[in-house]
Amino acid sequence: ELAAVSAIIGRLPTPAEYLEYAGKLDATASDTYRYLNFDELPQYVESADKVTMEDEAYAGLGPAMREQLLKVAREKKAAKATA
C-alpha cells in the first residue's frame, strides 16, 4: 500500500497521509486482494493446467525455484497418470 500511496501523491507520505489513504484502500481490500490469489480463480487454474514446459526451460532458474517447479510438474504428471 505504501507504494500505491506514494504513486498517488508523488512522494513518500507522512504517517498521517498514509493512514488517510490506507483507510480508503482497506474499504476495497476484499475485492483488491481477491484477484491476487490466482490459484483460486477457476479460469486461471484451467489455463495453467494446460501449460507444459520442456526441461530446458528450467535451466535459467535458480536451484530452489527449479526444484520446486520440477516437483510440481512431477506431482501433476503423477496425478494425471492415476486419474
C-alpha positions in Angstrom: 0.0 0.0 0.0 2.9 2.4 0.7 3.9 2.2 -3.0 0.3 2.9 -4.1 0.0 6.0 -1.8 3.5 7.2 -2.9 2.4 6.9 -6.6 -0.8 8.8 -5.9 0.9 11.8 -4.1 4.2 11.7 -5.9 6.4 11.2 -2.8 6.6 9.2 0.3 3.7 10.1 2.5 3.8 11.3 6.1 2.3 8.7 8.6 -0.9 10.8 8.7 -1.2 10.9 4.9 -0.5 7.2 4.7 -3.2 6.3 7.2 -5.7 8.5 5.4 -5.2 6.6 2.1 -4.8 3.3 3.8 -8.3 3.6 5.2 -9.6 4.2 1.7 -7.7 1.2 0.4 -9.0 -1.0 3.3 -12.6 -0.3 2.2 -11.9 -2.1 -1.1 -9.4 -4.7 0.2 -11.6 -7.7 -0.2 -12.0 -7.1 -3.9 -8.5 -5.8 -4.5 -6.7 -8.7 -2.9 -9.0 -11.4 -4.1 -7.5 -11.1 -7.6 -4.0 -11.8 -6.3 -4.9 -15.3 -5.4 -4.6 -16.6 -9.0 -4.7 -20.2 -7.8 -8.3 -19.6 -6.6 -9.5 -18.2 -10.0 -11.1 -21.1 -12.0 -10.1 -19.6 -15.4 -6.5 -19.3 -14.3 -6.3 -22.8 -12.9 -7.9 -24.2 -16.1 -5.4 -22.3 -18.3 -2.4 -23.1 -16.1 -3.2 -26.8 -16.1 -2.7 -26.8 -19.9 0.8 -25.3 -19.8 3.7 -27.6 -20.5 7.4 -26.7 -20.2 10.3 -28.5 -21.6 13.2 -29.4 -19.2 15.4 -26.8 -20.9 13.1 -24.0 -19.8 14.2 -24.6 -16.2 17.9 -24.2 -16.9 17.9 -20.4 -16.3 16.2 -20.6 -12.9 17.8 -20.7 -9.5 18.2 -24.1 -8.0 15.5 -23.8 -5.4 12.9 -22.4 -7.9 13.9 -25.0 -10.5 13.5 -27.9 -7.9 10.1 -26.6 -6.7 8.7 -26.2 -10.3 10.0 -29.7 -11.3 8.4 -31.1 -8.1 5.1 -29.6 -9.1 5.4 -30.9 -12.6 6.2 -34.4 -11.3 3.2 -34.3 -9.0 0.9 -33.1 -11.8 2.1 -35.9 -14.1 1.6 -38.5 -11.4 -1.9 -37.2 -10.7 -2.8 -37.4 -14.4 -1.4 -41.0 -14.5 -3.7 -42.1 -11.6 -6.8 -40.3 -12.9 
